[in-house]
Amino acid sequence: MDGQEEFLKEFGDFYGYPNAPKSIDEIRSTEFKRLEDTVYLDHAGATLYSELQMEAIFKDLTTTVYGNPHSQSDSSSATSDIVREARRQVLDYCNASQKDYKCIFTSGATAALKLIGENFPWSCKSTFMYTMENHNSVLGLREYALNQGAAAFAVDINEAVDQDGASRSSLTSCKVLQHPVQIRNEAKILEGELTECNFSGMRFSLDLVNNVKQNAEKILEGSPYSKGHWMVLIDAAKGFATQPPDLSLYPADFVVISFYKLFGYPTGLGALIIRNGAAKLLKKTYFSGGTVAASIADIDFVRRREGVEEQFEDGTISFLNIASIRHGFKIFNTLTTSAMCWHTMSLTKFLKRKLLALRHENGESVCTLYGNCPLKVSRHDCGSIVSFNLKRPDGSWFGHREVEKLASLYGIQLRTGCFCNPGACAKYLGLSHSDLLSNLEAGHVCWDDNDVINGKPTGAVRVSFGYMSTYEDAKKFIDFIRSSFISMPSEFEKRYLLRSKSIPCPTEGFEDRLPSSACHLKSITIYPIKSCAGFSLNSWPLSNTGLQYDREWLLKSLTGEILTQKKVPEMFLIKTFINLNQQILSVESPYCKSKLQIKLDSDSYLPGKEEFYLQNQRYEVQCYENEINQWFSDAVGQPCTLVRCCQSEYCFSLNKNRSMGMCRDVNSKVNFANEAQFLLISEESVSDLNNRLCSKTQKLSCGAPPNVNPMRFRPNLVISGGEPYAEDGWRNLRIGNTYFSSLGGCNRCQMINFYQQTGQVKKTNEPLATLASYRRVKGKILFGILLRYDPGNKARLDTNSWLKVGDEVHSNSE
């Protein structure tokens, strides 16, 4: 029995919409053709719209005249009817009576939460209670509460679960553990908040709505904040898709939703479902067009509209987006939310079981799952989210960013980090307050690459399924985890890690120990402008920052962002050349009619100098006049400025025993290079890579193999001769009469996947995907080595030092 047969044997009754007009395979082939080469697993972040859904929306908008609903024309009246029907659909989806509830359209779930926070009558008698597993958009309500003297505290909710996975509804099965109370000014309408955790996917039983409103004293077990009248807010931004709250059974006071998380489109539209009694408590200050019945400009008089929706929908609502949601609800009505829930549940259970079963060769578990969800088939489960981290055989953690970067090479889109849910992140990862603060002091912020600090992960990997996800999506993800994180370390990784811990090699006098050469310098390339094309010559002078003029210029956007090929591929087409005799930098672009010539001792500088910081370096730069900036703006297709490095302050240091690390810089001056003064690539190593690419292409029968040129890696120095990857072991070397120290391997990124074809910049997943399969060490994909001048050797650099093509290369691998 193969894997899919085994899956269908257990989940066939739940997976794939067996009772719907279309099966899951038909849905994917007709409505999501764009996913043919993509595994999309971030539906908790944003689910995908159907192509048929968008066709229906486009047809609707191109055949119907929708006018501003704040008018009495026929087109406006038609719009008002559509909006009225959309409100009804939203309420019906939650089984909310139009008599008891109203639907207020907002720009998103966050805007709906902000509306509550701004208008709720907070006071010193109020209390804001929220679960630890909450999005930052919910935590932000705390600011309104605390600023008005209210108390606020987080709680952990522990629910007993039956054997079938269903939460028990009795009060004795629910334990609420209160965290310390926060009071900013002094310390009862009370407000409580319930949600589905977007970190772990854990869903709280909606019985809590009634229990909190009716039996708060028992649940909070004598807390002084248990008395009073509790109101309940449900953040249903994610859980609304497959398990909307039934408000006829669980009469929450506020429910916030976001439509792009339901059916992908439209973005920028959400709703607040509010109970009529709760709406009367909100005290709104601002009024705008659409919210007033009458106002007088020169005296203090305004008469507000009486309708709840009219009071809180400021200005013209997004009526075209609102008109679009009925096409999304049509999908849900066809498939049914129950079937969508069972479908995503089956994929979630399958993936969790497979991840938990993974083992390294030494028997150690590969995956740590977050969230205490049952693995039995049940609708009372953890939704459609699987959150986890991966471990190495020695128990250390793979970084979640490493997983995300590698996944993208395999065409897998997922999300990593804390998902804007700091409470759940700290809870499940075991991060104390001191851990969180020390991580912040170490420079860690949301969305950065600091994924493991002091041996602890700072976030997690999250896979989330949507109604159009398939068994094949889950299977491809499992195969990716197996091939990338379970296979034994390569010989390269073993050697590199061993070498990084080996006895340090003293630099003084190393020139006397260099053996005879089997290599020579094949090419020298200078890249005057960071991320633009370089030029090659047979010889070139050296300076105290590396090759003279190398990466001495860069382009900045008007907002100060550094432009690189990753974000502006057109930079690849900008050609550069420096004539040393004429002291001129020449620049060409296919998007500019004339060649630009800039004098090295330029008279086109603007007066004065500027400072900015890049990668923890302080740079003093010279800026250029508008004519030069306009040329580069035309070349890259956006406004930008050219700057030249005059001075930089950046100190690198080796570790205490001066052992060689990976991508480790030392005390040296650099211009705008990312890591070091020089990058060296071996022709033999590139040849071995091309052989691997050829074998991979033949194995997959996918056309002509890509042939990677050494210049794809943007090296300064290319050497020829010797064995492939011999440079990995070099500690010191001499090229001609100049001495260098190796700083270790160069960590490669997606930039090496860009290439030029027929004047266009294109991108593939190679060669980075192949390099990742055998050149990965501790989250880094290494190829080529970084060099610096060795400051300790006796042959110090002088202003007459040159490198020449053909120079012999002598290395020391101690």
C-alpha positions in Angstrom: 0.0 0.0 0.0 1.6 3.3 -1.0 1.4 6.5 1.0 -1.7 8.0 -0.6 -3.6 4.7 -0.4 -2.8 4.5 3.3 -3.9 8.2 3.8 -7.2 7.6 1.9 -7.9 4.5 3.9 -8.0 6.5 7.1 -9.1 9.9 5.8 -11.0 9.1 2.6 -14.4 9.9 4.2 -13.2 13.4 5.3 -10.7 14.4 2.6 -11.4 15.9 -0.8 -15.1 16.9 -0.6 -16.6 13.5 -1.6 -20.2 14.9 -1.6 -19.4 18.2 -3.3 -19.9 19.0 -7.1 -16.1 19.0 -7.5 -13.5 16.8 -6.0 -10.3 18.4 -4.6 -8.4 17.3 -7.7 -10.9 19.0 -9.9 -10.9 22.2 -7.8 -7.1 22.4 -8.0 -6.9 21.7 -11.8 -9.7 24.2 -12.7 -9.5 26.9 -10.1 -5.9 27.0 -8.9 -3.8 26.4 -12.0 -1.2 28.8 -10.7 -0.2 26.3 -8.0 1.2 23.8 -10.4 4.8 24.3 -9.3 4.1 25.8 -5.9 3.3 24.2 -2.5 1.5 27.0 -0.7 1.3 26.3 3.1 0.6 29.8 4.6 -3.2 29.9 4.6 -3.2 31.2 8.2 -1.3 34.2 6.9 -3.4 34.6 3.8 -5.5 32.0 2.0 -5.7 32.0 -1.8 -8.5 33.2 -4.0 -10.0 30.9 -6.7 -9.5 31.8 -10.3 -13.2 31.2 -11.0 -14.0 33.4 -8.0 -12.0 36.3 -9.5 -13.6 35.7 -13.0 -17.0 36.1 -11.4 -15.9 39.3 -9.5 -14.5 40.8 -12.7 -17.6 40.0 -14.6 -19.7 41.5 -11.9 -17.7 44.7 -11.8 -17.5 45.1 -15.6 -21.3 44.6 -16.1 -22.8 46.5 -13.1 -22.7 50.2 -12.3 -22.0 50.6 -8.6 -22.5 54.1 -7.2 -21.5 55.7 -3.9 -24.1 54.4 -1.4 -24.3 57.9 0.2 -26.6 59.0 -2.5 -30.2 58.4 -3.9 -29.4 57.5 -7.5 -30.4 54.2 -9.0 -26.8 53.0 -9.0 -26.3 54.1 -5.4 -29.5 52.4 -4.4 -28.3 49.2 -6.1 -25.0 49.5 -4.2 -26.9 49.9 -0.9 -28.9 46.7 -1.6 -25.7 44.8 -2.3 -24.1 46.1 1.0 -27.3 45.2 2.9 -27.2 41.7 1.5 -23.5 41.3 2.3 -24.2 42.2 6.0 -26.9 39.5 6.0 -24.5 36.9 4.6 -21.9 37.7 7.3 -24.4 37.4 10.1 -25.9 34.2 8.6 -22.5 32.7 8.5 -22.3 33.1 12.3 -25.9 32.1 12.8 -26.4 35.6 14.3 -29.9 37.0 14.3 -30.2 40.4 12.6 -32.5 41.4 15.5 -29.6 40.9 18.0 -26.5 41.7 16.0 -25.2 44.2 13.5 -22.3 43.9 11.0 -20.0 46.9 10.8 -17.6 46.8 7.8 -14.0 47.9 8.6 -10.7 47.8 6.7 -9.7 44.6 8.4 -9.8 42.6 11.7 -7.2 44.9 13.2 -9.3 47.9 12.4 -12.3 46.3 14.0 -10.3 45.7 17.2 -9.1 49.3 17.1 -12.7 50.5 16.8 -13.6 48.6 20.0 -10.5 49.8 21.8 -11.1 53.5 20.9 -14.8 53.6 21.8 -15.1 51.2 24.7 -15.9 53.0 28.0 -12.7 52.0 29.9 -12.4 53.3 33.4 -10.6 52.4 36.7 -13.5 50.0 37.3 -12.8 48.1 34.1 -10.7 45.0 33.6 -9.3 43.6 30.3 -8.7 39.8 30.5 -7.1 38.1 27.5 -5.6 34.7 26.7 -1.8 34.3 26.4 -2.3 33.0 22.9 -3.2 36.2 21.3 -2.2 38.3 18.3 -0.5 41.6 18.8 -3.6 43.3 17.3 -5.5 42.0 20.4 -2.8 42.9 22.9 -2.9 46.4 21.6 -6.3 46.8 23.2 -4.4 46.7 26.5 -3.1 50.2 25.8 -6.5 51.7 25.8 -7.5 49.9 29.0 -4.3 50.8 30.9 -4.3 54.4 29.8 -7.8 54.9 31.4 -6.8 53.3 34.7 -8.3 49.8 34.0 -6.6 46.6 35.1 -5.4 44.0 32.5 -4.1 40.5 32.8 -3.4 37.5 30.7 -4.7 34.0 31.4 -3.8 30.4 30.4 -6.9 28.3 29.8 -6.6 24.6 30.4 -9.5 22.5 29.1 -10.1 18.8 29.8 -10.5 16.8 26.6 -12.5 13.6 26.1 -11.0 10.6 24.4 -12.6 11.6 21.1 -10.8 15.0 21.3 -13.9 17.0 22.3 -13.6 19.6 25.0 -15.8 19.1 28.0 -18.3 21.9 28.6 -18.6 21.6 32.3 -17.2 24.3 34.5 -15.0 21.8 36.4 -13.2 20.8 33.2 -12.0 24.4 32.6 -9.1 25.9 34.6 -8.1 29.6 34.1 -4.6 30.4 35.4 -4.2 34.1 35.9 -0.9 36.0 35.1 0.1 39.1 37.1 -2.3 42.1 36.9 -1.1 45.1 35.0 -2.3 48.6 36.3 -0.8 51.7 34.8 -2.6 54.5 36.6 -4.6 53.0 39.4 -6.5 50.1 40.1 -16.9 46.8 36.5 -17.7 46.5 33.0 -15.2 43.8 32.3 -14.0 42.5 28.9 -12.7 39.1 28.1 -11.1 37.9 24.8 -11.2 34.4 23.2 -9.5 33.3 20.0 -8.0 30.5 18.0 -4.2 30.5 18.5 -2.5 31.4 15.2 0.8 30.1 16.6 -0.2 26.5 17.6 -3.7 26.4 16.0 -5.2 25.5 19.4 -8.9 26.4 19.5 -10.7 27.3 22.8 -14.1 25.8 23.3 -16.8 28.3 22.7 -18.5 27.1 25.9 -16.1 29.6 27.5 -18.3 32.4 26.1 -21.2 31.3 28.3 -19.0 30.2 31.2 -17.2 33.6 31.3 -20.4 35.6 31.0 -22.4 33.5 33.5 -19.9 31.9 35.9 -16.9 34.1 36.0 -16.5 33.9 39.8 -16.2 30.1 39.6 -13.8 30.1 36.6 -11.5 32.7 38.1 -11.6 31.0 41.5 -12.0 33.9 43.8 -10.0 36.5 41.9 -11.0 40.1 42.9 -11.6 40.7 39.2 -14.1 38.0 38.8 -17.2 40.0 39.7 -19.1 42.3 37.5 -20.6 42.1 34.1 -18.3 40.4 31.6 -18.4 41.1 27.9 -16.7 38.7 25.4 -14.7 39.4 22.3 -13.9 36.6 19.8 -10.9 37.1 17.4 -12.2 35.0 14.5 -9.8 36.3 11.9 -8.4 32.8 11.2 -10.8 30.3 12.7 -13.8 32.0 11.0 -13.0 30.1 7.7 -13.8 26.5 8.7 -15.5 26.9 12.1 -17.4 30.1 12.5 -18.8 30.8 16.0 -22.5 30.0 16.3 -23.7 33.2 18.0 -27.2 31.7 18.7 -25.5 29.3 21.1 -22.5 31.3 22.2 -23.7 35.0 22.3 -20.4 36.8 22.3 -20.6 40.6 22.3 -17.9 41.3 19.6 -16.6 39.1 16.8 -13.9 40.4 14.4 -13.2 38.8 11.1 -11.0 39.4 8.0 -12.2 38.4 4.5 -8.9 37.6 2.8 -8.3 35.0 5.5 -11.6 33.4 4.5 -11.4 33.2 0.7 -8.3 35.2 -0.4 -10.0 38.3 -1.8 -10.7 41.1 -1.1 -7.8 42.3 1.1 -8.3 45.4 3.1 -11.8 44.4 4.2 -13.0 43.1 7.6 -16.0 43.3 9.8 -17.0 43.7 13.4 -20.1 41.7 14.4 -21.5 43.4 17.4 -24.3 42.6 19.8 -26.8 45.5 19.9 -26.5 45.8 23.7 -22.7 46.1 23.4 -23.0 48.7 20.6 -24.9 51.0 22.9 -22.0 51.1 25.3 -19.4 52.3 22.7 -18.9 56.1 23.0 -17.7 57.5 19.7 -16.2 61.0 19.5 -15.3 61.6 15.9 -18.0 62.0 13.2 -17.6 62.0 9.5 -19.5 61.9 6.2 -22.0 59.1 6.4 -22.3 59.1 10.2 -24.4 62.2 10.8 -28.0 63.1 10.1 -27.2 66.8 10.3 -24.5 69.2 11.5 -24.0 73.0 11.5 -20.6 74.3 10.6 -20.3 77.4 12.7 -21.9 76.3 16.0 -21.4 73.2 18.2 -24.2 71.1 16.8 -24.3 67.6 15.4 -27.1 65.0 15.1 -25.6 61.5 14.6 -27.3 58.8 12.7 -29.1 56.2 14.8 -28.2 53.0 12.9 -25.2 51.1 14.5 -23.5 50.5 11.1 -24.0 54.2 10.1 -22.5 55.4 13.4 -19.2 53.5 13.1 -18.5 53.3 9.3 -16.7 56.6 8.7 -16.7 57.9 5.2 -17.6 55.9 2.1 -17.3 52.2 2.8 -15.3 50.0 0.5 -18.4 49.1 -1.5 -16.7 47.4 -4.4 -14.8 45.1 -2.1 -18.0 44.5 -0.2 -19.8 43.6 -3.4 -17.0 41.0 -4.0 -17.5 38.9 -0.9 -20.7 37.3 -2.1 -18.6 35.4 -4.6 -16.4 34.1 -1.8 -19.4 33.0 0.2 -20.7 31.2 -2.8 -17.7 28.9 -2.7 -18.3 28.2 1.0 -21.9 27.5 0.5 -21.1 25.0 -2.3 -18.4 23.1 -0.3 -19.9 23.8 3.1 -17.8 24.8 6.1 -18.3 21.4 7.7 -16.6 19.7 4.7 -13.9 22.3 4.6 -13.2 21.7 8.3 -13.0 17.9 7.8 -10.8 18.3 4.7 -8.2 20.5 6.4 -8.4 18.5 9.6 -7.4 15.3 7.8 -4.3 17.0 6.3 -3.3 18.5 9.7 -3.6 15.1 11.4 -1.6 13.4 8.7 1.2 15.9 8.7 1.5 15.9 12.5 1.7 12.1 12.6 4.4 12.0 9.9 6.4 14.8 11.6 6.3 13.0 15.0 7.4 9.8 13.5 10.6 11.2 12.0 13.8 10.0 13.6 17.5 10.6 13.1 19.8 7.7 12.6 20.7 7.7 16.3 17.0 7.4 17.2 16.5 11.0 18.3 13.3 12.7 17.4 13.5 15.2 14.6 10.4 17.4 15.3 8.9 19.1 18.3 5.3 20.0 17.8 3.6 22.9 19.7 0.0 22.7 21.0 -1.5 19.8 22.9 -3.9 18.7 20.2 -5.3 15.1 19.9 -4.2 13.0 16.9 -7.5 11.2 16.6 -9.9 12.2 13.9 -12.2 14.8 15.4 -13.6 18.2 14.5 -12.7 19.3 18.0 -9.1 19.6 17.0 -6.4 22.2 16.4 -7.7 23.6 13.2 -5.5 23.7 10.1 -2.2 24.8 11.7 0.9 22.7 12.4 3.6 24.6 14.3 6.9 23.0 15.1 10.7 23.2 15.3 13.3 20.8 14.1 16.3 19.3 15.9 19.7 18.0 14.9 20.9 14.5 16.0 22.8 16.1 18.8 19.7 17.9 20.2 20.6 21.4 18.9 18.0 23.3 17.0 17.8 24.0 13.3 16.9 27.6 12.9 13.4 28.3 11.6 14.7 30.8 9.0 17.0 28.0 7.7 13.9 25.9 7.2 12.0 28.8 5.5 14.9 29.6 3.1 15.4 26.0 2.1 11.7 25.5 1.6 11.5 28.4 -0.9 14.2 26.6 -3.0 11.8 23.7 -3.2 8.9 25.8 -4.2 7.3 25.6 -0.7 5.8 28.7 0.8 5.3 28.7 4.5 5.8 31.1 7.5 8.3 31.2 10.3 8.8 33.3 13.4 6.4 34.2 16.2 3.5 35.2 13.9 2.8 38.4 15.8 1.8 36.2 18.8 4.4 36.9 21.5 2.5 35.2 24.3 2.1 31.9 22.6 5.7 32.1 21.3 7.1 32.6 24.7 4.8 29.9 26.2 5.5 27.1 23.8 9.2 27.9 23.3 9.9 28.2 27.0 11.2 31.8 26.8 11.2 33.7 30.0 10.8 37.5 30.3 14.6 37.7 30.8 15.1 35.6 27.6 12.9 37.9 25.6 14.6 41.1 26.9 18.1 39.7 26.4 17.2 38.6 22.8 16.0 42.2 22.2 19.3 43.5 23.6 21.2 41.1 21.3 19.5 42.8 18.3 16.6 40.4 17.7 13.4 41.9 16.3 10.5 40.5 14.4 11.3 39.2 10.9 15.1 39.1 11.3 17.4 36.1 10.8 18.3 35.6 14.5 16.4 32.3 14.8 18.5 30.7 17.5 19.9 32.7 20.4 21.8 31.1 23.4 20.7 27.7 22.2 17.0 28.5 22.2 14.8 29.0 19.1 13.3 32.5 18.9 10.3 31.4 16.7 8.9 28.3 15.0 7.9 26.9 11.6 4.2 27.1 10.8 2.4 25.1 8.1 -1.3 25.9 7.6 -3.8 24.4 5.2 -6.6 25.9 3.2 -9.7 24.4 1.7 -7.8 23.9 -1.6 -4.8 22.2 0.0 -4.1 18.6 -1.1 -2.5 15.4 0.1 0.3 16.1 -2.5 1.1 19.4 -0.7 1.5 17.6 2.6 3.5 14.8 1.0 5.9 17.2 -0.7 6.5 19.0 2.5 7.3 15.8 4.4 9.7 14.7 1.6 11.4 18.1 1.9 11.9 17.7 5.6 13.3 14.2 5.2 15.7 15.1 2.5 16.9 18.3 4.0 17.0 17.7 7.8 17.3 14.0 8.4 20.0 12.8 6.0 23.5 12.3 7.5 25.9 15.3 7.5 28.0 15.5 4.4 31.7 14.9 4.5 32.1 18.6 3.8 30.1 19.5 6.9 32.0 17.1 9.1 35.4 18.4 7.9 34.3 22.0 8.2 33.0 21.7 11.7 36.0 19.7 12.8 38.3 22.4 11.3 36.5 25.2 13.0 37.3 23.6 16.4 40.9 22.6 15.5 44.1 24.0 16.9 44.5 27.6 15.8 47.2 28.4 13.3 49.5 31.4 14.1 49.7 33.9 11.3 53.2 35.2 11.9 55.8 33.6 9.7 53.3 31.6 7.7 54.8 32.8 4.5 57.8 30.6 5.2 55.6 27.5 5.4 53.6 27.8 2.2 54.0 24.7 0.0 54.6 24.8 -3.8 51.6 25.9 -5.9 49.2 23.8 -8.0 46.9 26.8 -8.6 47.2 30.1 -10.4 45.0 33.2 -10.5 42.7 32.9 -13.5 40.8 36.2 -13.4 40.4 39.5 -11.4 37.0 41.2 -11.2 36.1 44.6 -9.7 32.6 45.7 -8.9 32.7 49.5 -8.4 29.0 49.8 -7.7 27.5 47.4 -5.2 25.2 44.9 -6.9 25.9 46.1 -10.4 27.9 44.3 -13.0 31.7 44.3 -12.7 34.6 44.2 -15.1 37.7 42.0 -15.4 41.3 43.0 -16.3 44.6 41.1 -16.3 46.0 43.2 -13.4 44.7 45.6 -10.8 46.1 47.6 -7.9 45.3 46.9 -4.2 44.2 49.4 -1.5 43.6 49.1 2.2 40.0 48.1 1.5 40.7 45.3 -1.0 40.9 45.7 -4.8 41.0 49.5 -5.5 37.6 51.0 -6.0 35.8 47.7 -5.4 32.3 48.3 -4.1 33.1 51.9 -3.4 29.8 53.1 -4.6 26.2 52.1 -4.0 22.7 53.1 -4.9 20.1 54.2 -2.3 16.4 54.8 -2.6 14.9 58.1 -1.6 13.8 56.4 1.6 17.4 55.4 2.4 17.0 51.7 1.5 20.1 50.2 -0.1 19.3 48.9 -3.6 20.5 45.4 -4.5 19.8 42.8 -7.2 17.5 40.9 -4.9 15.0 43.7 -5.0 16.0 45.5 -8.2 17.2 42.8 -10.7 17.7 45.6 -13.3 21.0 46.4 -11.5 22.4 43.3 -13.0 22.3 45.0 -16.5 24.3 48.1 -15.4 27.8 47.6 -16.8 30.8 49.4 -15.2 34.4 50.1 -16.1 37.2 52.2 -14.6 40.0 53.6 -16.7 42.9 54.2 -14.3 44.8 56.4 -16.7 41.9 58.7 -17.4 40.6 58.3 -13.8 37.0 57.8 -15.0 34.2 55.4 -14.0 32.1 54.6 -17.0 28.6 53.2 -16.6 26.1 51.8 -19.2 22.6 50.5 -19.1 20.2 49.3 -21.8 17.6 51.6 -20.2 19.7 54.8 -20.8 20.5 56.3 -24.2 24.0 57.6 -23.2 26.9 56.3 -21.4 27.6 58.0 -18.0 31.1 59.0 -17.2 32.1 60.0 -13.6 35.4 61.4 -12.8 37.1 59.6 -9.8 38.3 63.0 -8.5 34.8 64.2 -9.1 33.7 67.8 -9.4 30.1 66.7 -9.4 29.9 66.0 -5.7 27.3 67.9 -3.7 28.8 70.0 -0.9 29.3 68.3 2.4 29.2 64.7 3.4 26.5 62.4 4.9 26.6 59.5 7.3 24.5 56.3 7.4 24.7 52.9 8.9 24.8 49.6 7.0 25.3 46.2 8.7 26.5 47.8 11.9 29.0 49.9 10.1 29.1 53.7 10.1 29.8 55.1 6.7 30.8 58.6 5.7 29.7 59.1 2.1 29.9 61.7 -0.7 26.7 62.3 -2.7 26.3 63.3 -6.3 24.4 66.0 -8.2 20.9 65.4 -9.7 22.1 64.7 -13.3 24.0 61.6 -12.1 21.2 60.5 -9.8 18.6 60.9 -12.6 20.7 58.6 -14.9 20.7 55.8 -12.3 17.0 56.4 -11.6 16.3 55.8 -15.3 18.5 52.7 -15.2 16.8 51.0 -12.3 13.3 52.3 -12.9 12.9 54.1 -9.6 14.2 57.3 -8.0 17.6 56.7 -6.3 20.9 58.4 -5.5 24.5 57.4 -6.0 26.8 57.7 -3.0 30.6 57.0 -2.6 32.3 55.7 0.5 34.8 58.1 1.9 35.3 56.4 5.2 34.0 53.5 7.2 34.3 52.4 10.8 33.7 48.7 11.2 35.8 46.4 13.4 35.7 42.7 12.9 37.5 40.3 15.4 38.4 36.7 15.4 37.3 34.6 18.4 39.6 34.3 21.3 41.7 31.4 20.0 41.8 32.9 16.4 40.3 29.7 15.0 38.7 29.8 11.6 34.9 30.3 11.5 32.4 30.5 8.8 31.9 33.9 7.1 33.9 35.4 9.9 35.4 38.9 9.4 38.5 40.3 11.0 40.0 43.7 11.7 40.1 45.2 8.3 38.6 48.0 6.3 35.9 47.4 3.8 33.8 49.6 1.5 30.3 48.4 0.8 31.1 44.6 0.5 28.8 42.5 2.7 31.4 40.5 4.6 35.0 40.8 3.6 37.5 42.5 1.3 37.8 39.6 -1.2 35.8 36.6 -2.5 37.7 33.8 -4.1 36.1 31.0 -6.2 37.8 27.9 -7.6 37.1 26.8 -11.2 37.4 23.2 -10.1 34.8 23.6 -7.5 32.4 25.3 -10.0 33.1 22.3 -12.4 32.1 19.9 -9.7 28.9 21.8 -9.1 28.1 21.7 -12.8 28.6 18.0 -12.8 26.1 17.7 -9.9 23.6 19.9 -11.7 23.9 17.8 -14.8 23.4 14.6 -12.9 20.4 16.1 -11.1 18.8 17.3 -14.4 19.3 13.8 -16.0 17.8 12.1 -13.0 14.7 14.4 -13.1 14.5 14.3 -16.9 13.9 18.1 -16.9 15.6 19.4 -20.0 19.1 20.8 -20.6 21.2 21.1 -17.4 22.1 24.6 -16.3 25.8 25.5 -16.8 26.9 27.9 -14.1 29.8 30.2 -14.8 32.1 31.2 -12.0 31.0 34.8 -12.4 27.5 33.9 -11.2 29.0 34.0 -7.7 30.4 37.6 -8.2 33.9 36.7 -7.2 36.8 39.1 -7.1 39.3 36.3 -7.7 38.9 33.1 -9.7 41.7 30.5 -9.4 42.4 27.5 -11.6 44.1 24.2 -10.7 44.1 21.8 -7.7 41.2 19.7 -6.3 37.6 20.8 -6.0 36.9 22.5 -2.7 40.6 22.4 -1.7 40.1 26.1 -0.8 37.8 25.0 2.1 40.8 24.0 4.1 43.0 27.0 3.4 44.0 29.1 6.4 46.5 31.4 4.8 47.6 31.9 1.2 49.9 34.0 -1.0 48.9 35.2 -4.5 52.0 36.5 -6.2 53.7 38.5 -3.5 50.6 39.4 -1.5 49.5 37.5 1.6 46.0 36.7 2.7 44.1 35.0 5.5 41.0 32.9 4.9 37.9 33.9 6.9 36.1 30.8 6.0 33.3 30.0 3.6 31.0 32.5 2.0 27.3 32.1 2.9 25.4 32.1 -0.3 21.9 33.6 -0.9 19.2 33.8 -3.6 21.3 36.3 -5.5 23.3 33.5 -7.2 20.1 32.3 -8.8 19.8 35.4 -11.0 21.1 35.1 -14.5 20.9 37.1 -17.7 19.3 35.8 -20.9 18.6 37.8 -24.1 19.0 41.0 -22.2 16.5 40.0 -19.4 17.2 39.2 -15.8 15.7 35.8 -14.9 15.7 33.7 -11.7 15.6 30.0 -11.0 16.2 27.9 -7.9 19.6 26.8 -9.1 22.4 26.5 -8.2 21.4 27.4 -4.6 19.1 24.3 -4.3 21.9 21.9 -5.3 24.5 23.6 -3.1 22.1 23.3 -0.2 22.1 19.5 -0.7 25.8 19.1 0.0 27.3 22.5 1.1 25.1 23.3 4.1 26.6 23.8 7.6 24.7 25.1 10.6 22.2 26.9 8.5 24.7 28.4 6.0 25.1 27.3 2.4 28.9 27.8 1.7 30.6 28.2 -1.6 33.9 30.1 -2.1 36.0 31.6 0.6 36.4 35.1 2.0 39.8 36.7 2.3 41.5 39.6 3.9 45.0 40.9 4.0 46.8 39.5 6.9 48.0 42.4 9.1 50.4 40.3 11.0 52.8 39.2 8.2 56.0 41.0 7.4 55.2 41.7 3.8 52.9 44.6 4.5 50.7 46.1 1.8 52.0 49.2 0.1 50.4 51.5 -2.5 52.3 49.8 -5.3 50.9 46.3 -4.7 49.1 44.7 -7.7 47.5 41.4 -8.4 48.1 39.9 -11.8 46.3 37.1 -13.8 48.7 34.1 -13.8 50.1 34.8 -10.3 50.8 31.5 -8.5 48.6 30.7 -5.5 50.4 29.1 -2.5 48.2 27.9 0.4 48.6 26.7 4.0 46.0 24.3 5.3 47.3 23.8 8.9 
